[in-house]
C-alpha cells in the first residue's frame, strides 16, 4: 500500500472479506500473498486486523463481518524484535 498510513476504499461487497478482495485487486498479488492464505483465502493468523478497534476474530461473522460507511479497519502486519 506504499507509504500510506490510511486509505479510503469504496466497497462493492460490504464485508471484511469484500475489503480484502478489493485490496488484493488494488495492490496485487504481493498484498494478497502477504495477507491471505492462498488455499483458504482466509487472513493469515499472524496479521492483526481490527474493525473499529475490535479484533475481527472476536466478531462472530469473522471475515464476513459487515462493514458500513465510516468503519475503521486497521491492518497490522507482523512485527518482530526484542
Secondary structure as UniProt FT lines:
FT   TURN            2..3
FT   HELIX           16..35
FT   TURN            38..40
FT   TURN            45..46
FT   STRAND          48..51
FT   TURN            52..53
FT   STRAND          54..55
FT   HELIX           56..58
FT   TURN            60..61
FT   HELIX           62..64
FT   TURN            69..70
FT   STRAND          73..76
//
